[in-house]
Amino acid sequence: MKNLVSIVEIPTVDFSRALTFYQEILNIHIEETDMQGTQMGLFPGDGNGVSVVLIKGEGYKPSTDGTIVYVNTDDLQMVLDKIEPNGGQVVVPKTEINPETGFFAMFIDTEGNKMALHSKN
């Protein structure tokens, strides 16, 4: 087993809005699919790590409580600067953890999920 975690699902209320938000702030293409009536947006990956998906379906509810997903970036400030112009809210600005670990920041996405960013720079 390479990773203990295999899939992370990010709940959405408005799937199209969430898709646009994450594509804009992360500068990525998210592949849309439908799995038995559940809308899914697959984040790009190499197939060897954790799969991340946006999801809209019965029983999925965005939340600021509970598990927080950290998204790795080369420079989180570049992503952080796109959060509010695209409808999200920054709740913790770029903050140094320590020189070895780097930085983190937290935000609320357009759907109401608390998420985080991590980078060495």
CYANA upper distance limits for C-alpha pairs under 8 A (distance plus 0.5 A):
  2 LYS  CA     49 GLY  CA      8.39
  3 ASN  CA     49 GLY  CA      7.38
  3 ASN  CA     50 VAL  CA      7.73
  5 VAL  CA     50 VAL  CA      6.82
  6 SER  CA     49 GLY  CA      7.65
  6 SER  CA     50 VAL  CA      5.21
  6 SER  CA     51 SER  CA      6.60
  7 ILE  CA     50 VAL  CA      5.99
  7 ILE  CA     51 SER  CA      5.13
  7 ILE  CA     52 VAL  CA      6.27
  7 ILE  CA     53 VAL  CA      8.10
  8 VAL  CA     50 VAL  CA      7.69
  8 VAL  CA     51 SER  CA      6.72
  8 VAL  CA     52 VAL  CA      5.27
  8 VAL  CA     53 VAL  CA      6.81
  9 GLU  CA     52 VAL  CA      6.50
  9 GLU  CA     53 VAL  CA      5.48
  9 GLU  CA     54 LEU  CA      6.33
  9 GLU  CA     55 ILE  CA      6.69
 10 ILE  CA     52 VAL  CA      8.07
 10 ILE  CA     53 VAL  CA      6.58
 10 ILE  CA     54 LEU  CA      5.23
 10 ILE  CA     55 ILE  CA      6.39
 10 ILE  CA     62 PRO  CA      7.94
 10 ILE  CA    113 ASN  CA      8.21
 11 PRO  CA     54 LEU  CA      6.52
 11 PRO  CA     55 ILE  CA      5.51
 11 PRO  CA     56 LYS  CA      6.47
 11 PRO  CA     60 TYR  CA      5.90
 11 PRO  CA     61 LYS  CA      6.12
 11 PRO  CA     62 PRO  CA      5.55
 11 PRO  CA    111 GLU  CA      8.16
 11 PRO  CA    113 ASN  CA      8.15
 12 THR  CA     18 ALA  CA      7.01
 12 THR  CA     54 LEU  CA      7.15
 12 THR  CA     55 ILE  CA      6.30
 12 THR  CA     56 LYS  CA      5.68
 12 THR  CA     60 TYR  CA      7.80
 12 THR  CA     61 LYS  CA      7.39
 12 THR  CA     62 PRO  CA      6.59
 12 THR  CA    111 GLU  CA      6.05
 13 VAL  CA     56 LYS  CA      7.04
 13 VAL  CA     61 LYS  CA      7.90
 13 VAL  CA     62 PRO  CA      7.80
 13 VAL  CA    111 GLU  CA      6.38
 14 ASP  CA     18 ALA  CA      6.78
 14 ASP  CA     56 LYS  CA      8.24
 14 ASP  CA    111 GLU  CA      7.55
 15 PHE  CA     19 LEU  CA      6.55
 15 PHE  CA     39 GLN  CA      7.93
 15 PHE  CA     54 LEU  CA      8.13
 15 PHE  CA     55 ILE  CA      7.79
 15 PHE  CA     56 LYS  CA      6.73
 16 SER  CA     20 THR  CA      6.70
 17 ARG  CA     21 PHE  CA      6.63
 17 ARG  CA    110 THR  CA      7.69
 18 ALA  CA     22 TYR  CA      6.72
 18 ALA  CA     54 LEU  CA      8.07
 18 ALA  CA    109 ASP  CA      8.27
 18 ALA  CA    110 THR  CA      6.74
 18 ALA  CA    111 GLU  CA      7.13
 19 LEU  CA     23 GLN  CA      6.61
 19 LEU  CA     30 ILE  CA      7.54
 19 LEU  CA     41 GLY  CA      7.60
 19 LEU  CA     54 LEU  CA      7.93
 20 THR  CA     24 GLU  CA      6.51
 21 PHE  CA     25 ILE  CA      6.70
 21 PHE  CA     86 ASN  CA      6.48
 21 PHE  CA     87 GLY  CA      7.92
 21 PHE  CA    109 ASP  CA      8.27
 21 PHE  CA    110 THR  CA      7.56
 22 TYR  CA     26 LEU  CA      6.27
 22 TYR  CA     27 ASN  CA      8.20
 22 TYR  CA     28 ILE  CA      8.14
 23 GLN  CA     27 ASN  CA      5.78
 23 GLN  CA     28 ILE  CA      5.43
 23 GLN  CA     29 HIS  CA      6.32
 23 GLN  CA     30 ILE  CA      7.08
 24 GLU  CA     28 ILE  CA      7.72
 24 GLU  CA     82 LYS  CA      8.04
 24 GLU  CA     86 ASN  CA      7.96
 25 ILE  CA     79 VAL  CA      5.93
 25 ILE  CA     80 LEU  CA      8.22
 25 ILE  CA     82 LYS  CA      5.80
 25 ILE  CA     83 ILE  CA      6.79
 25 ILE  CA     86 ASN  CA      8.00
 26 LEU  CA     79 VAL  CA      6.76
 28 ILE  CA     43 PHE  CA      8.28
 28 ILE  CA     44 PRO  CA      7.91
 29 HIS  CA     43 PHE  CA      7.71
 29 HIS  CA     44 PRO  CA      7.54
 30 ILE  CA     41 GLY  CA      6.11
 30 ILE  CA     42 LEU  CA      5.86
 30 ILE  CA     43 PHE  CA      5.47
 30 ILE  CA     44 PRO  CA      7.02
 31 GLU  CA     41 GLY  CA      5.84
 31 GLU  CA     42 LEU  CA      5.52
 31 GLU  CA     43 PHE  CA      7.28
 31 GLU  CA     44 PRO  CA      8.25
 32 GLU  CA     39 GLN  CA      7.94
 32 GLU  CA     40 MET  CA      6.30
 32 GLU  CA     41 GLY  CA      4.98
 32 GLU  CA     42 LEU  CA      6.90
 33 THR  CA     39 GLN  CA      6.66
 33 THR  CA     40 MET  CA      5.74
 33 THR  CA     41 GLY  CA      6.77
 33 THR  CA     42 LEU  CA      8.25
 34 ASP  CA     38 THR  CA      6.01
 34 ASP  CA     39 GLN  CA      5.20
 34 ASP  CA     40 MET  CA      6.37
 35 MET  CA     39 GLN  CA      7.05
 35 MET  CA     40 MET  CA      7.72
 37 GLY  CA     57 GLY  CA      7.80
 38 THR  CA     55 ILE  CA      7.50
 38 THR  CA     56 LYS  CA      6.33
 38 THR  CA     57 GLY  CA      5.30
 38 THR  CA     58 GLU  CA      8.25
 39 GLN  CA     54 LEU  CA      8.49
 39 GLN  CA     55 ILE  CA      6.13
 39 GLN  CA     56 LYS  CA      5.58
 39 GLN  CA     57 GLY  CA      7.03
 40 MET  CA     53 VAL  CA      6.72
 40 MET  CA     54 LEU  CA      5.95
 40 MET  CA     55 ILE  CA      5.06
 40 MET  CA     56 LYS  CA      7.07
 41 GLY  CA     53 VAL  CA      5.67
 41 GLY  CA     54 LEU  CA      5.24
 41 GLY  CA     55 ILE  CA      6.98
 42 LEU  CA     51 SER  CA      8.05
 42 LEU  CA     52 VAL  CA      6.76
 42 LEU  CA     53 VAL  CA      5.09
 42 LEU  CA     54 LEU  CA      7.16
 43 PHE  CA     51 SER  CA      7.64
 43 PHE  CA     52 VAL  CA      5.99
 43 PHE  CA     53 VAL  CA      6.29
 43 PHE  CA     54 LEU  CA      8.37
 45 GLY  CA     49 GLY  CA      7.71
 45 GLY  CA     50 VAL  CA      8.50
 45 GLY  CA     51 SER  CA      7.37
 47 GLY  CA     51 SER  CA      8.00
 55 ILE  CA     60 TYR  CA      7.99
 56 LYS  CA     60 TYR  CA      6.96
 62 PRO  CA    111 GLU  CA      6.66
 62 PRO  CA    112 GLY  CA      5.97
 62 PRO  CA    113 ASN  CA      5.55
 63 SER  CA    112 GLY  CA      6.19
 63 SER  CA    113 ASN  CA      5.19
 63 SER  CA    114 LYS  CA      7.12
 64 THR  CA    108 ILE  CA      7.88
 64 THR  CA    112 GLY  CA      6.87
 64 THR  CA    113 ASN  CA      5.56
 64 THR  CA    114 LYS  CA      5.04
 65 ASP  CA    114 LYS  CA      7.84
 68 ILE  CA    114 LYS  CA      6.78
 68 ILE  CA    115 MET  CA      5.94
 68 ILE  CA    116 ALA  CA      7.23
 69 VAL  CA    114 LYS  CA      8.48
 69 VAL  CA    115 MET  CA      5.88
 69 VAL  CA    116 ALA  CA      6.51
 70 TYR  CA    115 MET  CA      6.84
 70 TYR  CA    116 ALA  CA      5.00
 70 TYR  CA    117 LEU  CA      5.57
 70 TYR  CA    118 HIS  CA      6.77
 71 VAL  CA    115 MET  CA      8.43
 71 VAL  CA    116 ALA  CA      6.71
 71 VAL  CA    117 LEU  CA      5.28
 71 VAL  CA    118 HIS  CA      6.55
 72 ASN  CA     76 LEU  CA      8.36
 72 ASN  CA    117 LEU  CA      6.45
 72 ASN  CA    118 HIS  CA      5.39
 72 ASN  CA    119 SER  CA      6.33
 73 THR  CA     79 VAL  CA      8.38
 73 THR  CA    117 LEU  CA      7.52
 73 THR  CA    118 HIS  CA      6.70
 73 THR  CA    119 SER  CA      5.80
 74 ASP  CA    119 SER  CA      6.15
 74 ASP  CA    120 LYS  CA      7.53
 74 ASP  CA    121 ASN  CA      7.34
 75 ASP  CA     79 VAL  CA      7.88
 75 ASP  CA    119 SER  CA      6.11
 75 ASP  CA    120 LYS  CA      7.71
 75 ASP  CA    121 ASN  CA      5.84
 76 LEU  CA     80 LEU  CA      6.46
 76 LEU  CA     94 LYS  CA      7.91
 76 LEU  CA    103 PHE  CA      8.31
 76 LEU  CA    104 PHE  CA      7.97
 76 LEU  CA    105 ALA  CA      8.11
 76 LEU  CA    117 LEU  CA      6.67
 76 LEU  CA    118 HIS  CA      6.81
 76 LEU  CA    119 SER  CA      6.16
 76 LEU  CA    121 ASN  CA      7.88
 77 GLN  CA     81 ASP  CA      6.51
 77 GLN  CA     94 LYS  CA      7.15
 78 MET  CA     82 LYS  CA      7.55
 79 VAL  CA     83 ILE  CA      7.27
 80 LEU  CA     84 GLU  CA      8.50
 80 LEU  CA     90 VAL  CA      7.84
 80 LEU  CA     93 PRO  CA      8.44
 80 LEU  CA     94 LYS  CA      8.42
 80 LEU  CA    105 ALA  CA      8.25
 81 ASP  CA     85 PRO  CA      8.29
 82 LYS  CA     86 ASN  CA      6.71
 83 ILE  CA     87 GLY  CA      7.07
 83 ILE  CA     88 GLY  CA      5.51
 83 ILE  CA     89 GLN  CA      6.81
 83 ILE  CA     90 VAL  CA      7.27
 83 ILE  CA    107 PHE  CA      8.09
 83 ILE  CA    109 ASP  CA      8.25
 84 GLU  CA     88 GLY  CA      5.23
 84 GLU  CA     89 GLN  CA      5.80
 84 GLU  CA     90 VAL  CA      7.35
 87 GLY  CA    109 ASP  CA      7.88
 87 GLY  CA    110 THR  CA      6.17
 88 GLY  CA    107 PHE  CA      7.46
 88 GLY  CA    108 ILE  CA      6.10
 88 GLY  CA    109 ASP  CA      5.15
 88 GLY  CA    110 THR  CA      5.55
 89 GLN  CA    107 PHE  CA      5.95
 89 GLN  CA    108 ILE  CA      5.58
 89 GLN  CA    109 ASP  CA      7.18
 90 VAL  CA    105 ALA  CA      8.38
 90 VAL  CA    106 MET  CA      6.67
 90 VAL  CA    107 PHE  CA      4.76
 90 VAL  CA    108 ILE  CA      6.94
 91 VAL  CA    105 ALA  CA      8.26
 91 VAL  CA    106 MET  CA      6.01
 91 VAL  CA    107 PHE  CA      5.55
 91 VAL  CA    108 ILE  CA      7.50
 92 VAL  CA    105 ALA  CA      5.64
 92 VAL  CA    106 MET  CA      5.27
 92 VAL  CA    107 PHE  CA      7.19
 93 PRO  CA    104 PHE  CA      8.37
 93 PRO  CA    105 ALA  CA      5.64
 93 PRO  CA    106 MET  CA      7.31
 94 LYS  CA    103 PHE  CA      6.86
 94 LYS  CA    104 PHE  CA      6.16
 94 LYS  CA    105 ALA  CA      5.24
 95 THR  CA    103 PHE  CA      5.85
 95 THR  CA    104 PHE  CA      5.93
 95 THR  CA    105 ALA  CA      6.64
 96 GLU  CA    102 GLY  CA      6.39
 96 GLU  CA    103 PHE  CA      4.82
 96 GLU  CA    104 PHE  CA      7.05
 97 ILE  CA    101 THR  CA      6.71
 97 ILE  CA    102 GLY  CA      6.18
 97 ILE  CA    103 PHE  CA      5.82
 97 ILE  CA    104 PHE  CA      7.39
 98 ASN  CA    102 GLY  CA      6.24
 98 ASN  CA    103 PHE  CA      7.89
100 GLU  CA    120 LYS  CA      8.30
101 THR  CA    120 LYS  CA      6.84
102 GLY  CA    118 HIS  CA      7.87
102 GLY  CA    119 SER  CA      6.28
102 GLY  CA    120 LYS  CA      4.55
102 GLY  CA    121 ASN  CA      6.57
103 PHE  CA    118 HIS  CA      6.18
103 PHE  CA    119 SER  CA      5.92
103 PHE  CA    120 LYS  CA      6.54
103 PHE  CA    121 ASN  CA      7.17
104 PHE  CA    116 ALA  CA      7.39
104 PHE  CA    117 LEU  CA      5.85
104 PHE  CA    118 HIS  CA      4.98
104 PHE  CA    119 SER  CA      7.10
105 ALA  CA    116 ALA  CA      6.04
105 ALA  CA    117 LEU  CA      5.72
105 ALA  CA    118 HIS  CA      7.31
106 MET  CA    114 LYS  CA      7.50
106 MET  CA    115 MET  CA      6.20
106 MET  CA    116 ALA  CA      4.64
106 MET  CA    117 LEU  CA      6.77
107 PHE  CA    114 LYS  CA      6.24
107 PHE  CA    115 MET  CA      5.90
107 PHE  CA    116 ALA  CA      6.53
108 ILE  CA    112 GLY  CA      6.19
108 ILE  CA    113 ASN  CA      5.89
108 ILE  CA    114 LYS  CA      5.03
108 ILE  CA    115 MET  CA      6.59
109 ASP  CA    113 ASN  CA      5.97
109 ASP  CA    114 LYS  CA      7.12
109 ASP  CA    115 MET  CA      7.55
